[in-house]
Amino acid sequence: MSTMTLSVPDISCGHCKMSIEGAVRPLAGIDSVEVHIDAKTVDVTWDDSTLPLATIVDAIEDQGYEVDGH
């Protein structure tokens, strides 16, 4: 398992939280995902042997949010 905190500066509200968590949680290999509105971050834990980080980043970006540094 891998754990990472992703910086997502466009997070601003509960809708952002629901949108991102709803897009990432169903991905095969996700153990947990939690959006922190005030910190503008996403904590994610996943099985990196079956799910590449790029797929998680793509799922967030497909919701219209830019992930810093990726």
CHARMM internal coordinates of N, CA and C (Angstrom, degrees):
IC EDIT
DIST 1 N 1 CA 1.4591
DIST 1 CA 1 C 1.5268
ANGL 1 N 1 CA 1 C 109.34
DIST 1 C 2 N 1.3095
ANGL 1 CA 1 C 2 N 114.12
DIHE 1 N 1 CA 1 C 2 N 144.92
DIST 2 N 2 CA 1.4612
ANGL 1 C 2 N 2 CA 121.40
DIHE 1 CA 1 C 2 N 2 CA 174.17
DIST 2 CA 2 C 1.5196
ANGL 2 N 2 CA 2 C 108.50
DIHE 1 C 2 N 2 CA 2 C -120.31
DIST 2 C 3 N 1.3163
ANGL 2 CA 2 C 3 N 115.40
DIHE 2 N 2 CA 2 C 3 N 150.01
DIST 3 N 3 CA 1.4627
ANGL 2 C 3 N 3 CA 121.93
DIHE 2 CA 2 C 3 N 3 CA 176.09
DIST 3 CA 3 C 1.5150
ANGL 3 N 3 CA 3 C 107.74
DIHE 2 C 3 N 3 CA 3 C -130.00
DIST 3 C 4 N 1.3235
ANGL 3 CA 3 C 4 N 115.86
DIHE 3 N 3 CA 3 C 4 N 137.05
DIST 4 N 4 CA 1.4543
ANGL 3 C 4 N 4 CA 120.30
DIHE 3 CA 3 C 4 N 4 CA 179.89
DIST 4 CA 4 C 1.5176
ANGL 4 N 4 CA 4 C 109.35
DIHE 3 C 4 N 4 CA 4 C -148.70
DIST 4 C 5 N 1.3314
ANGL 4 CA 4 C 5 N 115.09
DIHE 4 N 4 CA 4 C 5 N 149.25
DIST 5 N 5 CA 1.4560
ANGL 4 C 5 N 5 CA 121.65
DIHE 4 CA 4 C 5 N 5 CA 171.97
DIST 5 CA 5 C 1.5234
ANGL 5 N 5 CA 5 C 107.30
DIHE 4 C 5 N 5 CA 5 C -108.23
DIST 5 C 6 N 1.3140
ANGL 5 CA 5 C 6 N 115.44
DIHE 5 N 5 CA 5 C 6 N 119.12
DIST 6 N 6 CA 1.4576
ANGL 5 C 6 N 6 CA 121.91
DIHE 5 CA 5 C 6 N 6 CA -179.62
DIST 6 CA 6 C 1.5212
ANGL 6 N 6 CA 6 C 109.47
DIHE 5 C 6 N 6 CA 6 C -99.33
DIST 6 C 7 N 1.3175
ANGL 6 CA 6 C 7 N 117.26
DIHE 6 N 6 CA 6 C 7 N 138.02
DIST 7 N 7 CA 1.4556
ANGL 6 C 7 N 7 CA 122.38
DIHE 6 CA 6 C 7 N 7 CA 176.67
DIST 7 CA 7 C 1.5267
ANGL 7 N 7 CA 7 C 108.79
DIHE 6 C 7 N 7 CA 7 C -90.28
DIST 7 C 8 N 1.3409
ANGL 7 CA 7 C 8 N 114.96
DIHE 7 N 7 CA 7 C 8 N 122.80
DIST 8 N 8 CA 1.4630
ANGL 7 C 8 N 8 CA 121.38
DIHE 7 CA 7 C 8 N 8 CA -179.11
DIST 8 CA 8 C 1.5384
ANGL 8 N 8 CA 8 C 107.19
DIHE 7 C 8 N 8 CA 8 C -130.58
DIST 8 C 9 N 1.3447
ANGL 8 CA 8 C 9 N 116.61
DIHE 8 N 8 CA 8 C 9 N 88.34
DIST 9 N 9 CA 1.4693
ANGL 8 C 9 N 9 CA 120.55
DIHE 8 CA 8 C 9 N 9 CA -170.31
DIST 9 CA 9 C 1.5216
ANGL 9 N 9 CA 9 C 115.74
DIHE 8 C 9 N 9 CA 9 C -64.80
DIST 9 C 10 N 1.3236
ANGL 9 CA 9 C 10 N 118.41
DIHE 9 N 9 CA 9 C 10 N -16.37
DIST 10 N 10 CA 1.4668
ANGL 9 C 10 N 10 CA 119.93
DIHE 9 CA 9 C 10 N 10 CA -178.78
DIST 10 CA 10 C 1.5230
ANGL 10 N 10 CA 10 C 113.76
DIHE 9 C 10 N 10 CA 10 C -84.29
DIST 10 C 11 N 1.3248
ANGL 10 CA 10 C 11 N 118.43
DIHE 10 N 10 CA 10 C 11 N -2.56
DIST 11 N 11 CA 1.4670
ANGL 10 C 11 N 11 CA 120.88
DIHE 10 CA 10 C 11 N 11 CA 178.51
DIST 11 CA 11 C 1.5236
ANGL 11 N 11 CA 11 C 108.80
DIHE 10 C 11 N 11 CA 11 C -66.72
DIST 11 C 12 N 1.3528
ANGL 11 CA 11 C 12 N 116.14
DIHE 11 N 11 CA 11 C 12 N 127.09
DIST 12 N 12 CA 1.4657
ANGL 11 C 12 N 12 CA 118.45
DIHE 11 CA 11 C 12 N 12 CA -178.00
DIST 12 CA 12 C 1.5184
ANGL 12 N 12 CA 12 C 114.46
DIHE 11 C 12 N 12 CA 12 C -142.21
DIST 12 C 13 N 1.3464
ANGL 12 CA 12 C 13 N 118.43
DIHE 12 N 12 CA 12 C 13 N -8.50
DIST 13 N 13 CA 1.4610
ANGL 12 C 13 N 13 CA 117.86
DIHE 12 CA 12 C 13 N 13 CA -173.01
DIST 13 CA 13 C 1.5258
ANGL 13 N 13 CA 13 C 111.41
DIHE 12 C 13 N 13 CA 13 C -158.56
DIST 13 C 14 N 1.3116
ANGL 13 CA 13 C 14 N 114.79
DIHE 13 N 13 CA 13 C 14 N 177.21
DIST 14 N 14 CA 1.4543
ANGL 13 C 14 N 14 CA 121.10
DIHE 13 CA 13 C 14 N 14 CA 179.11
DIST 14 CA 14 C 1.5162
ANGL 14 N 14 CA 14 C 112.72
DIHE 13 C 14 N 14 CA 14 C -63.15
DIST 14 C 15 N 1.3229
ANGL 14 CA 14 C 15 N 117.10
DIHE 14 N 14 CA 14 C 15 N -33.19
DIST 15 N 15 CA 1.4669
ANGL 14 C 15 N 15 CA 119.99
DIHE 14 CA 14 C 15 N 15 CA 177.59
DIST 15 CA 15 C 1.5269
ANGL 15 N 15 CA 15 C 110.32
DIHE 14 C 15 N 15 CA 15 C -62.84
DIST 15 C 16 N 1.3393
ANGL 15 CA 15 C 16 N 117.19
DIHE 15 N 15 CA 15 C 16 N -41.01
DIST 16 N 16 CA 1.4645
ANGL 15 C 16 N 16 CA 121.37
DIHE 15 CA 15 C 16 N 16 CA 177.37
DIST 16 CA 16 C 1.5255
ANGL 16 N 16 CA 16 C 109.54
DIHE 15 C 16 N 16 CA 16 C -58.69
DIST 16 C 17 N 1.3174
ANGL 16 CA 16 C 17 N 115.86
DIHE 16 N 16 CA 16 C 17 N -46.24
DIST 17 N 17 CA 1.4671
ANGL 16 C 17 N 17 CA 121.57
DIHE 16 CA 16 C 17 N 17 CA -179.46
DIST 17 CA 17 C 1.5269
ANGL 17 N 17 CA 17 C 110.46
DIHE 16 C 17 N 17 CA 17 C -58.65
DIST 17 C 18 N 1.3300
ANGL 17 CA 17 C 18 N 116.72
DIHE 17 N 17 CA 17 C 18 N -49.80
DIST 18 N 18 CA 1.4608
ANGL 17 C 18 N 18 CA 120.90
DIHE 17 CA 17 C 18 N 18 CA -178.54
DIST 18 CA 18 C 1.5266
ANGL 18 N 18 CA 18 C 111.33
DIHE 17 C 18 N 18 CA 18 C -64.34
DIST 18 C 19 N 1.3178
ANGL 18 CA 18 C 19 N 117.13
DIHE 18 N 18 CA 18 C 19 N -39.95
DIST 19 N 19 CA 1.4577
ANGL 18 C 19 N 19 CA 121.90
DIHE 18 CA 18 C 19 N 19 CA -178.71
DIST 19 CA 19 C 1.5268
ANGL 19 N 19 CA 19 C 111.35
DIHE 18 C 19 N 19 CA 19 C -63.91
DIST 19 C 20 N 1.3280
ANGL 19 CA 19 C 20 N 116.46
DIHE 19 N 19 CA 19 C 20 N -48.80
DIST 20 N 20 CA 1.4670
ANGL 19 C 20 N 20 CA 120.71
DIHE 19 CA 19 C 20 N 20 CA -177.87
DIST 20 CA 20 C 1.5289
ANGL 20 N 20 CA 20 C 111.12
DIHE 19 C 20 N 20 CA 20 C -68.93
DIST 20 C 21 N 1.3238
ANGL 20 CA 20 C 21 N 116.98
DIHE 20 N 20 CA 20 C 21 N -48.28
DIST 21 N 21 CA 1.4615
ANGL 20 C 21 N 21 CA 119.58
DIHE 20 CA 20 C 21 N 21 CA 179.87
DIST 21 CA 21 C 1.5257
ANGL 21 N 21 CA 21 C 110.90
DIHE 20 C 21 N 21 CA 21 C -62.30
DIST 21 C 22 N 1.3252
ANGL 21 CA 21 C 22 N 117.19
DIHE 21 N 21 CA 21 C 22 N -37.53
DIST 22 N 22 CA 1.4545
ANGL 21 C 22 N 22 CA 121.34
DIHE 21 CA 21 C 22 N 22 CA 179.61
DIST 22 CA 22 C 1.5280
ANGL 22 N 22 CA 22 C 112.90
DIHE 21 C 22 N 22 CA 22 C -67.51
DIST 22 C 23 N 1.3262
ANGL 22 CA 22 C 23 N 116.61
DIHE 22 N 22 CA 22 C 23 N -28.77
DIST 23 N 23 CA 1.4644
ANGL 22 C 23 N 23 CA 120.49
DIHE 22 CA 22 C 23 N 23 CA 179.40
DIST 23 CA 23 C 1.5273
ANGL 23 N 23 CA 23 C 111.94
DIHE 22 C 23 N 23 CA 23 C -82.61
DIST 23 C 24 N 1.3253
ANGL 23 CA 23 C 24 N 117.06
DIHE 23 N 23 CA 23 C 24 N -33.73
DIST 24 N 24 CA 1.4688
ANGL 23 C 24 N 24 CA 120.92
DIHE 23 CA 23 C 24 N 24 CA -174.67
DIST 24 CA 24 C 1.5295
ANGL 24 N 24 CA 24 C 112.05
DIHE 23 C 24 N 24 CA 24 C -88.73
DIST 24 C 25 N 1.3067
ANGL 24 CA 24 C 25 N 117.56
DIHE 24 N 24 CA 24 C 25 N -41.24
DIST 25 N 25 CA 1.4751
ANGL 24 C 25 N 25 CA 121.52
DIHE 24 CA 24 C 25 N 25 CA -173.86
DIST 25 CA 25 C 1.5312
ANGL 25 N 25 CA 25 C 113.38
DIHE 24 C 25 N 25 CA 25 C -53.72
DIST 25 C 26 N 1.3393
ANGL 25 CA 25 C 26 N 120.54
DIHE 25 N 25 CA 25 C 26 N -40.87
DIST 26 N 26 CA 1.4790
ANGL 25 C 26 N 26 CA 119.55
DIHE 25 CA 25 C 26 N 26 CA -177.33
DIST 26 CA 26 C 1.5346
ANGL 26 N 26 CA 26 C 115.17
DIHE 25 C 26 N 26 CA 26 C -74.82
DIST 26 C 27 N 1.3174
ANGL 26 CA 26 C 27 N 118.02
DIHE 26 N 26 CA 26 C 27 N -9.28
DIST 27 N 27 CA 1.4665
ANGL 26 C 27 N 27 CA 119.63
DIHE 26 CA 26 C 27 N 27 CA -178.51
DIST 27 CA 27 C 1.5305
ANGL 27 N 27 CA 27 C 110.15
DIHE 26 C 27 N 27 CA 27 C -63.62
DIST 27 C 28 N 1.3105
ANGL 27 CA 27 C 28 N 115.61
DIHE 27 N 27 CA 27 C 28 N 135.11
DIST 28 N 28 CA 1.4669
ANGL 27 C 28 N 28 CA 120.33
DIHE 27 CA 27 C 28 N 28 CA 178.23
DIST 28 CA 28 C 1.5219
ANGL 28 N 28 CA 28 C 109.32
DIHE 27 C 28 N 28 CA 28 C -63.24
DIST 28 C 29 N 1.3247
ANGL 28 CA 28 C 29 N 116.34
DIHE 28 N 28 CA 28 C 29 N 125.71
DIST 29 N 29 CA 1.4579
ANGL 28 C 29 N 29 CA 121.55
DIHE 28 CA 28 C 29 N 29 CA 179.70
DIST 29 CA 29 C 1.5183
ANGL 29 N 29 CA 29 C 113.82
DIHE 28 C 29 N 29 CA 29 C 106.60
DIST 29 C 30 N 1.3304
ANGL 29 CA 29 C 30 N 117.65
DIHE 29 N 29 CA 29 C 30 N -9.12
DIST 30 N 30 CA 1.4659
ANGL 29 C 30 N 30 CA 120.85
DIHE 29 CA 29 C 30 N 30 CA 178.76
DIST 30 CA 30 C 1.5247
ANGL 30 N 30 CA 30 C 109.05
DIHE 29 C 30 N 30 CA 30 C -77.12
DIST 30 C 31 N 1.3275
ANGL 30 CA 30 C 31 N 115.94
DIHE 30 N 30 CA 30 C 31 N 129.06
DIST 31 N 31 CA 1.4645
ANGL 30 C 31 N 31 CA 121.52
DIHE 30 CA 30 C 31 N 31 CA 174.65
DIST 31 CA 31 C 1.5220
ANGL 31 N 31 CA 31 C 109.72
DIHE 30 C 31 N 31 CA 31 C -94.33
DIST 31 C 32 N 1.3467
ANGL 31 CA 31 C 32 N 116.26
DIHE 31 N 31 CA 31 C 32 N -46.22
DIST 32 N 32 CA 1.4665
ANGL 31 C 32 N 32 CA 119.67
DIHE 31 CA 31 C 32 N 32 CA 177.79
DIST 32 CA 32 C 1.5217
ANGL 32 N 32 CA 32 C 109.70
DIHE 31 C 32 N 32 CA 32 C -155.98
DIST 32 C 33 N 1.3278
ANGL 32 CA 32 C 33 N 114.76
DIHE 32 N 32 CA 32 C 33 N 153.58
DIST 33 N 33 CA 1.4652
ANGL 32 C 33 N 33 CA 121.67
DIHE 32 CA 32 C 33 N 33 CA 174.68
DIST 33 CA 33 C 1.5164
ANGL 33 N 33 CA 33 C 107.47
DIHE 32 C 33 N 33 CA 33 C -146.23
DIST 33 C 34 N 1.3274
ANGL 33 CA 33 C 34 N 116.12
DIHE 33 N 33 CA 33 C 34 N 133.64
DIST 34 N 34 CA 1.4590
ANGL 33 C 34 N 34 CA 120.93
DIHE 33 CA 33 C 34 N 34 CA 178.48
DIST 34 CA 34 C 1.5210
ANGL 34 N 34 CA 34 C 109.22
DIHE 33 C 34 N 34 CA 34 C -143.06
DIST 34 C 35 N 1.3371
ANGL 34 CA 34 C 35 N 114.88
DIHE 34 N 34 CA 34 C 35 N 125.95
DIST 35 N 35 CA 1.4576
ANGL 34 C 35 N 35 CA 121.89
DIHE 34 CA 34 C 35 N 35 CA 177.59
DIST 35 CA 35 C 1.5240
ANGL 35 N 35 CA 35 C 108.53
DIHE 34 C 35 N 35 CA 35 C -94.04
DIST 35 C 36 N 1.3305
ANGL 35 CA 35 C 36 N 116.01
DIHE 35 N 35 CA 35 C 36 N 133.95
DIST 36 N 36 CA 1.4625
ANGL 35 C 36 N 36 CA 122.34
DIHE 35 CA 35 C 36 N 36 CA 176.92
DIST 36 CA 36 C 1.5298
ANGL 36 N 36 CA 36 C 107.34
DIHE 35 C 36 N 36 CA 36 C -111.97
DIST 36 C 37 N 1.3299
ANGL 36 CA 36 C 37 N 115.73
DIHE 36 N 36 CA 36 C 37 N 105.43
DIST 37 N 37 CA 1.4585
ANGL 36 C 37 N 37 CA 121.32
DIHE 36 CA 36 C 37 N 37 CA -173.76
DIST 37 CA 37 C 1.5237
ANGL 37 N 37 CA 37 C 111.11
DIHE 36 C 37 N 37 CA 37 C -61.54
DIST 37 C 38 N 1.3265
ANGL 37 CA 37 C 38 N 117.92
DIHE 37 N 37 CA 37 C 38 N -50.79
DIST 38 N 38 CA 1.4745
ANGL 37 C 38 N 38 CA 121.14
DIHE 37 CA 37 C 38 N 38 CA -176.09
DIST 38 CA 38 C 1.5223
ANGL 38 N 38 CA 38 C 112.55
DIHE 37 C 38 N 38 CA 38 C -62.94
DIST 38 C 39 N 1.3243
ANGL 38 CA 38 C 39 N 116.82
DIHE 38 N 38 CA 38 C 39 N -38.42
DIST 39 N 39 CA 1.4663
ANGL 38 C 39 N 39 CA 121.08
DIHE 38 CA 38 C 39 N 39 CA -178.69
DIST 39 CA 39 C 1.5283
ANGL 39 N 39 CA 39 C 112.35
DIHE 38 C 39 N 39 CA 39 C -84.46
DIST 39 C 40 N 1.3364
ANGL 39 CA 39 C 40 N 116.34
DIHE 39 N 39 CA 39 C 40 N -13.95
DIST 40 N 40 CA 1.4709
ANGL 39 C 40 N 40 CA 122.09
DIHE 39 CA 39 C 40 N 40 CA -177.60
DIST 40 CA 40 C 1.5321
ANGL 40 N 40 CA 40 C 111.19
DIHE 39 C 40 N 40 CA 40 C 58.01
DIST 40 C 41 N 1.3405
ANGL 40 CA 40 C 41 N 113.96
DIHE 40 N 40 CA 40 C 41 N 45.70
DIST 41 N 41 CA 1.4606
ANGL 40 C 41 N 41 CA 120.74
DIHE 40 CA 40 C 41 N 41 CA -179.90
DIST 41 CA 41 C 1.5278
ANGL 41 N 41 CA 41 C 110.98
DIHE 40 C 41 N 41 CA 41 C -131.81
DIST 41 C 42 N 1.3257
ANGL 41 CA 41 C 42 N 114.33
DIHE 41 N 41 CA 41 C 42 N 162.17
DIST 42 N 42 CA 1.4575
ANGL 41 C 42 N 42 CA 121.92
DIHE 41 CA 41 C 42 N 42 CA 175.09
DIST 42 CA 42 C 1.5276
ANGL 42 N 42 CA 42 C 107.15
DIHE 41 C 42 N 42 CA 42 C -128.57
DIST 42 C 43 N 1.3255
ANGL 42 CA 42 C 43 N 116.45
DIHE 42 N 42 CA 42 C 43 N 119.35
DIST 43 N 43 CA 1.4618
ANGL 42 C 43 N 43 CA 121.33
DIHE 42 CA 42 C 43 N 43 CA 174.04
DIST 43 CA 43 C 1.5190
ANGL 43 N 43 CA 43 C 107.63
DIHE 42 C 43 N 43 CA 43 C -92.13
DIST 43 C 44 N 1.3140
ANGL 43 CA 43 C 44 N 116.14
DIHE 43 N 43 CA 43 C 44 N 128.01
DIST 44 N 44 CA 1.4601
ANGL 43 C 44 N 44 CA 119.84
DIHE 43 CA 43 C 44 N 44 CA -179.47
DIST 44 CA 44 C 1.5276
ANGL 44 N 44 CA 44 C 109.78
DIHE 43 C 44 N 44 CA 44 C -135.63
DIST 44 C 45 N 1.3284
ANGL 44 CA 44 C 45 N 115.39
DIHE 44 N 44 CA 44 C 45 N 137.79
DIST 45 N 45 CA 1.4597
ANGL 44 C 45 N 45 CA 122.81
DIHE 44 CA 44 C 45 N 45 CA 174.78
DIST 45 CA 45 C 1.5223
ANGL 45 N 45 CA 45 C 106.34
DIHE 44 C 45 N 45 CA 45 C -123.88
DIST 45 C 46 N 1.3430
ANGL 45 CA 45 C 46 N 115.59
DIHE 45 N 45 CA 45 C 46 N 128.87
DIST 46 N 46 CA 1.4553
ANGL 45 C 46 N 46 CA 119.56
DIHE 45 CA 45 C 46 N 46 CA -175.07
DIST 46 CA 46 C 1.5163
ANGL 46 N 46 CA 46 C 111.13
DIHE 45 C 46 N 46 CA 46 C -150.86
DIST 46 C 47 N 1.3221
ANGL 46 CA 46 C 47 N 114.73
DIHE 46 N 46 CA 46 C 47 N 165.35
DIST 47 N 47 CA 1.4594
ANGL 46 C 47 N 47 CA 122.62
DIHE 46 CA 46 C 47 N 47 CA 176.99
DIST 47 CA 47 C 1.5240
ANGL 47 N 47 CA 47 C 107.16
DIHE 46 C 47 N 47 CA 47 C -86.50
DIST 47 C 48 N 1.3266
ANGL 47 CA 47 C 48 N 116.19
DIHE 47 N 47 CA 47 C 48 N 101.69
DIST 48 N 48 CA 1.4612
ANGL 47 C 48 N 48 CA 120.10
DIHE 47 CA 47 C 48 N 48 CA -175.12
DIST 48 CA 48 C 1.5280
ANGL 48 N 48 CA 48 C 113.19
DIHE 47 C 48 N 48 CA 48 C -73.87
DIST 48 C 49 N 1.3284
ANGL 48 CA 48 C 49 N 117.42
DIHE 48 N 48 CA 48 C 49 N -5.86
DIST 49 N 49 CA 1.4609
ANGL 48 C 49 N 49 CA 118.93
DIHE 48 CA 48 C 49 N 49 CA 176.11
DIST 49 CA 49 C 1.5309
ANGL 49 N 49 CA 49 C 111.38
DIHE 48 C 49 N 49 CA 49 C -82.34
DIST 49 C 50 N 1.3216
ANGL 49 CA 49 C 50 N 117.43
DIHE 49 N 49 CA 49 C 50 N -16.92
DIST 50 N 50 CA 1.4668
ANGL 49 C 50 N 50 CA 120.65
DIHE 49 CA 49 C 50 N 50 CA 179.99
DIST 50 CA 50 C 1.5293
ANGL 50 N 50 CA 50 C 113.20
DIHE 49 C 50 N 50 CA 50 C -119.04
DIST 50 C 51 N 1.3257
ANGL 50 CA 50 C 51 N 117.62
DIHE 50 N 50 CA 50 C 51 N -17.74
DIST 51 N 51 CA 1.4660
ANGL 50 C 51 N 51 CA 121.27
DIHE 50 CA 50 C 51 N 51 CA -175.36
DIST 51 CA 51 C 1.5252
ANGL 51 N 51 CA 51 C 109.83
DIHE 50 C 51 N 51 CA 51 C -133.83
DIST 51 C 52 N 1.3367
ANGL 51 CA 51 C 52 N 117.09
DIHE 51 N 51 CA 51 C 52 N 112.77
DIST 52 N 52 CA 1.4665
ANGL 51 C 52 N 52 CA 118.68
DIHE 51 CA 51 C 52 N 52 CA 178.22
DIST 52 CA 52 C 1.5305
ANGL 52 N 52 CA 52 C 111.36
DIHE 51 C 52 N 52 CA 52 C -73.44
DIST 52 C 53 N 1.3248
ANGL 52 CA 52 C 53 N 115.76
DIHE 52 N 52 CA 52 C 53 N 147.96
DIST 53 N 53 CA 1.4619
ANGL 52 C 53 N 53 CA 121.18
DIHE 52 CA 52 C 53 N 53 CA 177.87
DIST 53 CA 53 C 1.5268
ANGL 53 N 53 CA 53 C 110.89
DIHE 52 C 53 N 53 CA 53 C -55.13
DIST 53 C 54 N 1.3125
ANGL 53 CA 53 C 54 N 117.83
DIHE 53 N 53 CA 53 C 54 N -36.13
DIST 54 N 54 CA 1.4718
ANGL 53 C 54 N 54 CA 121.16
DIHE 53 CA 53 C 54 N 54 CA -178.74
DIST 54 CA 54 C 1.5304
ANGL 54 N 54 CA 54 C 111.83
DIHE 53 C 54 N 54 CA 54 C -58.29
DIST 54 C 55 N 1.3201
ANGL 54 CA 54 C 55 N 117.66
DIHE 54 N 54 CA 54 C 55 N -33.17
DIST 55 N 55 CA 1.4622
ANGL 54 C 55 N 55 CA 120.95
DIHE 54 CA 54 C 55 N 55 CA 179.10
DIST 55 CA 55 C 1.5236
ANGL 55 N 55 CA 55 C 110.55
DIHE 54 C 55 N 55 CA 55 C -68.11
DIST 55 C 56 N 1.3272
ANGL 55 CA 55 C 56 N 116.98
DIHE 55 N 55 CA 55 C 56 N -38.20
DIST 56 N 56 CA 1.4665
ANGL 55 C 56 N 56 CA 121.55
DIHE 55 CA 55 C 56 N 56 CA 177.44
DIST 56 CA 56 C 1.5262
ANGL 56 N 56 CA 56 C 109.71
DIHE 55 C 56 N 56 CA 56 C -66.18
DIST 56 C 57 N 1.3224
ANGL 56 CA 56 C 57 N 115.90
DIHE 56 N 56 CA 56 C 57 N -46.60
DIST 57 N 57 CA 1.4649
ANGL 56 C 57 N 57 CA 120.69
DIHE 56 CA 56 C 57 N 57 CA 178.59
DIST 57 CA 57 C 1.5288
ANGL 57 N 57 CA 57 C 109.93
DIHE 56 C 57 N 57 CA 57 C -59.98
DIST 57 C 58 N 1.3188
ANGL 57 CA 57 C 58 N 117.43
DIHE 57 N 57 CA 57 C 58 N -43.90
DIST 58 N 58 CA 1.4684
ANGL 57 C 58 N 58 CA 121.28
DIHE 57 CA 57 C 58 N 58 CA 178.65
DIST 58 CA 58 C 1.5223
ANGL 58 N 58 CA 58 C 111.56
DIHE 57 C 58 N 58 CA 58 C -60.05
DIST 58 C 59 N 1.3348
ANGL 58 CA 58 C 59 N 117.38
DIHE 58 N 58 CA 58 C 59 N -40.79
DIST 59 N 59 CA 1.4630
ANGL 58 C 59 N 59 CA 121.20
DIHE 58 CA 58 C 59 N 59 CA -179.95
DIST 59 CA 59 C 1.5299
ANGL 59 N 59 CA 59 C 110.79
DIHE 58 C 59 N 59 CA 59 C -62.78
DIST 59 C 60 N 1.3280
ANGL 59 CA 59 C 60 N 116.60
DIHE 59 N 59 CA 59 C 60 N -39.44
DIST 60 N 60 CA 1.4735
ANGL 59 C 60 N 60 CA 120.86
DIHE 59 CA 59 C 60 N 60 CA 178.18
DIST 60 CA 60 C 1.5279
ANGL 60 N 60 CA 60 C 109.66
DIHE 59 C 60 N 60 CA 60 C -69.02
DIST 60 C 61 N 1.3182
ANGL 60 CA 60 C 61 N 116.28
DIHE 60 N 60 CA 60 C 61 N -46.27
DIST 61 N 61 CA 1.4679
ANGL 60 C 61 N 61 CA 120.22
DIHE 60 CA 60 C 61 N 61 CA -178.51
DIST 61 CA 61 C 1.5228
ANGL 61 N 61 CA 61 C 112.05
DIHE 60 C 61 N 61 CA 61 C -66.91
DIST 61 C 62 N 1.3203
ANGL 61 CA 61 C 62 N 117.75
DIHE 61 N 61 CA 61 C 62 N -29.85
DIST 62 N 62 CA 1.4614
ANGL 61 C 62 N 62 CA 120.93
DIHE 61 CA 61 C 62 N 62 CA 176.11
DIST 62 CA 62 C 1.5273
ANGL 62 N 62 CA 62 C 112.05
DIHE 61 C 62 N 62 CA 62 C -65.44
DIST 62 C 63 N 1.3316
ANGL 62 CA 62 C 63 N 116.91
DIHE 62 N 62 CA 62 C 63 N -20.25
DIST 63 N 63 CA 1.4561
ANGL 62 C 63 N 63 CA 121.65
DIHE 62 CA 62 C 63 N 63 CA 176.25
DIST 63 CA 63 C 1.5339
ANGL 63 N 63 CA 63 C 111.53
DIHE 62 C 63 N 63 CA 63 C -85.83
DIST 63 C 64 N 1.3332
ANGL 63 CA 63 C 64 N 116.67
DIHE 63 N 63 CA 63 C 64 N -3.51
DIST 64 N 64 CA 1.4574
ANGL 63 C 64 N 64 CA 120.62
DIHE 63 CA 63 C 64 N 64 CA 176.14
DIST 64 CA 64 C 1.5235
ANGL 64 N 64 CA 64 C 114.66
DIHE 63 C 64 N 64 CA 64 C 100.22
DIST 64 C 65 N 1.3266
ANGL 64 CA 64 C 65 N 117.26
DIHE 64 N 64 CA 64 C 65 N 14.24
DIST 65 N 65 CA 1.4573
ANGL 64 C 65 N 65 CA 122.51
DIHE 64 CA 64 C 65 N 65 CA -178.86
DIST 65 CA 65 C 1.5224
ANGL 65 N 65 CA 65 C 110.12
DIHE 64 C 65 N 65 CA 65 C -112.43
DIST 65 C 66 N 1.3216
ANGL 65 CA 65 C 66 N 117.05
DIHE 65 N 65 CA 65 C 66 N 134.62
DIST 66 N 66 CA 1.4580
ANGL 65 C 66 N 66 CA 120.64
DIHE 65 CA 65 C 66 N 66 CA 177.75
DIST 66 CA 66 C 1.5312
ANGL 66 N 66 CA 66 C 109.42
DIHE 65 C 66 N 66 CA 66 C -88.11
DIST 66 C 67 N 1.3237
ANGL 66 CA 66 C 67 N 115.86
DIHE 66 N 66 CA 66 C 67 N 135.09
DIST 67 N 67 CA 1.4562
ANGL 66 C 67 N 67 CA 121.88
DIHE 66 CA 66 C 67 N 67 CA 176.82
DIST 67 CA 67 C 1.5225
ANGL 67 N 67 CA 67 C 107.11
DIHE 66 C 67 N 67 CA 67 C -99.85
DIST 67 C 68 N 1.3320
ANGL 67 CA 67 C 68 N 117.20
DIHE 67 N 67 CA 67 C 68 N 118.70
DIST 68 N 68 CA 1.4639
ANGL 67 C 68 N 68 CA 121.50
DIHE 67 CA 67 C 68 N 68 CA -178.87
DIST 68 CA 68 C 1.5205
ANGL 68 N 68 CA 68 C 110.90
DIHE 67 C 68 N 68 CA 68 C -65.08
DIST 68 C 69 N 1.3170
ANGL 68 CA 68 C 69 N 115.86
DIHE 68 N 68 CA 68 C 69 N 138.83
DIST 69 N 69 CA 1.4581
ANGL 68 C 69 N 69 CA 121.44
DIHE 68 CA 68 C 69 N 69 CA 173.42
DIST 69 CA 69 C 1.5070
ANGL 69 N 69 CA 69 C 115.04
DIHE 68 C 69 N 69 CA 69 C 79.78
DIST 69 C 70 N 1.3453
ANGL 69 CA 69 C 70 N 117.70
DIHE 69 N 69 CA 69 C 70 N 8.11
DIST 70 N 70 CA 1.4719
ANGL 69 C 70 N 70 CA 119.35
DIHE 69 CA 69 C 70 N 70 CA -179.37
DIST 70 CA 70 C 1.4981
ANGL 70 N 70 CA 70 C 110.28
DIHE 69 C 70 N 70 CA 70 C -135.68
END
COOR INIT
IC SEED 1 N 1 CA 1 C
IC BUILD
